[in-house]
Amino acid sequence: MRATSSFKGQTSGLYIVPTPIGNLEDMTYRAVRILQESDLVAAEDTRQTMKLFNHFKIETKLVSYHEHNKQVSGARLLADLHAGKQIALVSDAGMPGISDPGSDLIREAIAEDIPVIVLPGANAALTALVASGLATERFLYYGFLPRKKKERREALETVRYEKGSLIFYEAPHRLKEMLGALRDVLGDRQLTLARELTKRYEEYIRGSVTEALEWAEEEVRGEFVVIVEGSTEERPAEEEQEADPLQQIERYIEQGEKPNAALKRVAKERGLDRQELYLRYHES
């Protein structure tokens, strides 16, 4: 284990800069200053970020860093960071590193002892959670569920007994299908749909999953944050007793899953390294 300082007075390094999720007035003074002072700004979509730059009169050089070029672009950014440059990382909106490739660059920078400085700022998940009226003492952020029906159901099974509020993101054209899966797996719980956060047509829809499904019968627009009430069920005793992840893999295989799919599911449910679990399983 190694400790890191807060890099007080640090100028070079990787700065993680949140940007507004809709309302430009949510940009902080510090965020604007860091973007202005940096040698480079790595953006998920340079066209989207340029709109922000034009509004705040930021003239820093923009470079592209996204899911499809992260290996090549990431290597160049790390080389620049080692050379002493100050680089800011932004996503299209909100906090970089949450459900975007920025998390890979952050891990690589930390592994190479490059200072990583995170600025606080806009975040859709926490904004929606606080406004939901559901429990905030404990929560689990999941992000986007898988698109395929079987994989989505398996993902929801992994959080079925979570006591804290559940946070999901969803696109408008998949919302109805996602709500149906929630009711099938988690039951008719209370939830809040938050859409167009901080924008002119910001809206919260609160009620049961069934009521949300009825609301979604009409055409829906905007990106959604879905906050779902935590479980009131207790995990079955046989699952609690299943302390060995290898036994759990075998149980899923007996239920009809393929070995690799069962292994992947157990690793995700338990937060284990999939490669290490794979080796353990094949050595047993």
C-alpha positions in Angstrom: 0.0 0.0 0.0 1.3 3.5 -0.8 0.1 6.9 0.2 -0.3 9.8 -2.1 -0.5 13.5 -1.2 -3.1 16.0 -2.3 -0.4 17.6 -4.6 -0.9 21.0 -3.0 0.4 23.7 -5.4 0.6 21.1 -8.2 0.6 22.5 -11.7 1.6 19.5 -13.9 -0.5 16.4 -13.8 -3.9 15.0 -14.9 -6.8 17.2 -13.9 -10.3 15.6 -14.0 -12.7 18.5 -14.8 -16.5 18.0 -14.6 -18.6 20.0 -17.1 -22.3 21.0 -16.9 -24.9 18.3 -17.6 -27.2 20.9 -19.2 -27.0 24.3 -17.6 -23.8 26.2 -18.4 -24.2 28.2 -15.2 -23.1 25.0 -13.3 -19.5 25.4 -14.6 -17.3 26.4 -11.6 -14.7 29.2 -11.6 -12.0 26.7 -10.8 -13.0 24.4 -13.7 -12.8 27.3 -16.2 -9.4 28.4 -14.8 -7.9 24.8 -15.0 -9.1 24.4 -18.6 -7.6 27.8 -19.5 -4.3 27.1 -17.8 -3.8 23.5 -19.1 -1.4 22.6 -21.9 -4.0 20.2 -23.4 -7.6 19.3 -22.9 -8.5 15.7 -23.7 -12.2 15.5 -24.7 -14.5 12.6 -25.4 -16.1 14.6 -28.2 -14.1 17.7 -29.3 -17.1 19.2 -31.2 -19.2 19.1 -28.0 -16.4 20.5 -25.9 -15.7 23.3 -28.4 -19.2 24.7 -27.6 -18.2 25.0 -24.0 -14.8 26.5 -25.0 -16.6 29.1 -27.1 -19.0 30.1 -24.4 -16.2 30.5 -21.7 -13.6 31.9 -24.2 -11.2 29.0 -23.6 -8.5 28.7 -26.2 -6.5 25.6 -25.0 -5.6 23.0 -27.5 -8.2 20.2 -27.7 -7.2 16.6 -28.4 -9.5 13.6 -28.8 -9.7 10.8 -26.2 -12.6 8.3 -26.5 -13.5 4.7 -26.4 -12.2 3.9 -29.9 -8.9 5.7 -29.7 -8.1 5.4 -26.0 -5.1 3.1 -26.4 -3.2 5.3 -28.9 -4.4 8.6 -27.6 -3.9 7.5 -24.0 -0.2 6.6 -24.6 0.4 10.0 -26.1 -1.2 11.8 -23.1 0.8 9.7 -20.6 4.0 10.7 -22.5 3.0 14.3 -22.3 2.2 14.0 -18.6 5.6 12.4 -18.0 7.2 15.4 -19.8 5.6 17.7 -17.2 2.6 19.0 -19.0 -0.7 19.8 -17.3 -3.6 18.0 -19.0 -7.3 18.3 -18.3 -9.7 15.5 -19.0 -13.4 16.2 -19.8 -16.3 14.1 -20.9 -19.3 15.2 -22.9 -21.1 16.2 -19.7 -20.7 15.7 -15.9 -17.9 13.9 -14.1 -15.3 12.2 -16.3 -14.5 8.6 -15.4 -18.1 7.7 -14.7 -19.3 5.3 -17.4 -16.7 6.6 -19.9 -13.1 5.7 -20.9 -11.6 8.4 -18.7 -11.4 5.8 -15.9 -8.8 3.9 -18.0 -6.6 7.0 -18.3 -6.9 7.7 -14.6 -5.9 4.2 -13.6 -2.9 4.3 -16.0 -1.8 7.7 -14.6 -2.0 6.5 -11.0 0.0 3.3 -11.9 2.7 5.5 -13.3 2.8 7.8 -10.3 1.4 10.8 -12.3 -0.5 13.2 -10.1 -4.3 13.0 -10.6 -6.3 15.9 -9.3 -10.1 15.7 -9.4 -12.3 18.8 -9.3 -15.8 18.4 -7.8 -18.7 19.3 -10.0 -21.9 18.3 -11.8 -23.1 14.7 -11.7 -26.4 13.5 -13.0 -26.6 10.4 -10.8 -26.2 12.2 -7.4 -28.4 15.1 -8.6 -31.2 12.7 -9.3 -30.7 10.6 -6.2 -31.0 13.7 -3.9 -34.1 14.8 -5.7 -35.7 11.4 -5.8 -37.1 11.3 -2.3 -35.7 7.8 -1.9 -33.1 6.7 0.6 -29.7 8.4 0.3 -28.0 6.8 3.2 -26.9 3.9 1.1 -27.0 3.6 -2.7 -25.5 1.6 -5.6 -24.6 3.2 -8.9 -24.9 0.8 -11.8 -25.1 3.0 -14.9 -26.4 1.5 -18.1 -27.8 -2.0 -18.0 -26.9 -4.4 -20.8 -29.0 -4.1 -23.9 -29.7 -7.8 -24.5 -32.7 -9.1 -22.6 -30.9 -12.1 -21.0 -27.9 -10.1 -19.9 -30.0 -7.3 -18.6 -32.0 -9.8 -16.5 -28.8 -11.3 -15.1 -27.5 -7.9 -14.2 -30.7 -7.0 -12.3 -30.5 -10.4 -10.5 -27.1 -9.3 -9.1 -28.7 -6.3 -7.4 -32.0 -7.8 -6.4 -31.2 -7.9 -2.7 -29.3 -4.6 -2.5 -30.8 -2.6 0.4 -29.7 0.8 -0.9 -31.3 2.8 -3.6 -30.2 1.8 -7.1 -29.1 4.3 -9.8 -29.3 3.5 -13.5 -28.9 5.5 -16.7 -31.1 4.8 -19.7 -31.8 6.2 -23.2 -35.4 7.2 -24.1 -35.9 4.6 -26.8 -35.0 1.8 -24.3 -36.8 3.1 -21.2 -40.0 1.1 -21.6 -38.2 -2.2 -22.1 -35.9 -1.4 -19.1 -38.8 -0.6 -16.8 -40.4 -3.9 -17.8 -37.3 -5.8 -16.8 -37.2 -3.9 -13.5 -40.7 -5.0 -12.7 -40.1 -8.6 -13.7 -36.9 -9.0 -11.7 -37.1 -6.5 -8.8 -40.9 -6.2 -8.4 -43.2 -3.2 -8.5 -41.0 -0.9 -6.4 -41.1 2.8 -5.9 -38.8 4.7 -8.3 -38.1 8.2 -9.7 -37.4 9.0 -13.3 -35.3 12.1 -13.8 -34.9 13.5 -17.2 -33.3 16.6 -18.8 -31.6 17.5 -15.5 -30.7 21.2 -15.1 -32.2 22.0 -18.5 -35.3 24.0 -19.3 -37.6 21.0 -19.4 -36.2 19.2 -16.3 -38.8 16.7 -14.9 -39.1 14.1 -12.2 -41.7 11.3 -12.4 -42.2 9.6 -9.1 -44.3 6.5 -8.4 -44.2 2.7 -8.8 -42.6 0.9 -11.7 -46.1 0.0 -13.0 -47.1 3.7 -13.0 -43.8 4.6 -14.7 -44.6 2.0 -17.4 -48.0 3.6 -18.0 -46.4 7.0 -18.2 -43.8 5.7 -20.8 -46.6 4.5 -23.1 -46.4 7.9 -24.7 -43.3 9.1 -26.6 -40.6 10.0 -24.2 -37.6 12.2 -24.8 -34.4 13.1 -23.1 -31.7 11.1 -21.2 -32.9 9.4 -18.0 -31.6 8.7 -14.6 -33.6 6.0 -12.9 -33.6 5.8 -9.1 -35.1 2.6 -7.8 -36.1 1.8 -4.2 -33.8 -0.6 -2.4 -34.8 -4.2 -1.6 -37.0 -5.2 1.4 -36.3 -8.9 0.7 -33.8 -11.0 2.5 -31.3 -13.0 0.5 -32.3 -16.7 0.6 -30.3 -18.7 3.2 -28.7 -21.0 0.7 -27.2 -18.0 -1.1 -25.9 -16.6 2.1 -24.3 -19.9 3.0 -22.6 -20.1 -0.5 -19.4 -18.5 0.7 -17.2 -20.2 -1.9 -17.4 -18.5 -5.3 -16.5 -21.8 -7.0 -19.6 -23.4 -5.6 -21.6 -20.5 -6.9 -20.2 -21.0 -10.4 -21.2 -24.6 -10.2 -24.7 -23.8 -9.1 -25.2 -21.4 -12.1 -23.8 -24.1 -14.5 -26.3 -26.6 -13.0 -29.1 -24.0 -13.7 -28.1 -24.1 -17.4 -25.5 -21.3 -17.8 -22.3 -22.0 -19.8 -19.1 -22.1 -17.6 -17.6 -18.8 -18.9 -20.9 -17.0 -18.5 -21.3 -18.3 -15.0 -17.7 -17.4 -14.1 -18.2 -13.8 -15.5 -21.4 -13.4 -13.5 -19.9 -14.6 -10.2 -16.9 -12.3 -10.7 -19.2 -9.3 -11.2 -21.6 -10.2 -8.4 -18.7 -10.5 -5.9 -16.4 -7.8 -7.2 -13.7 -10.3 -7.9 -10.9 -10.2 -10.6 -12.3 -12.4 -13.4 -8.8 -13.6 -14.5 -7.9 -14.7 -11.0 -11.3 -16.4 -10.6 -10.8 -18.1 -13.9 -7.4 -19.5 -12.8 -8.9 -20.7 -9.5 -11.8 -22.4 -11.2 -9.6 -24.3 -13.7 -7.1 -25.3 -11.0 -9.7 -26.8 -8.8 
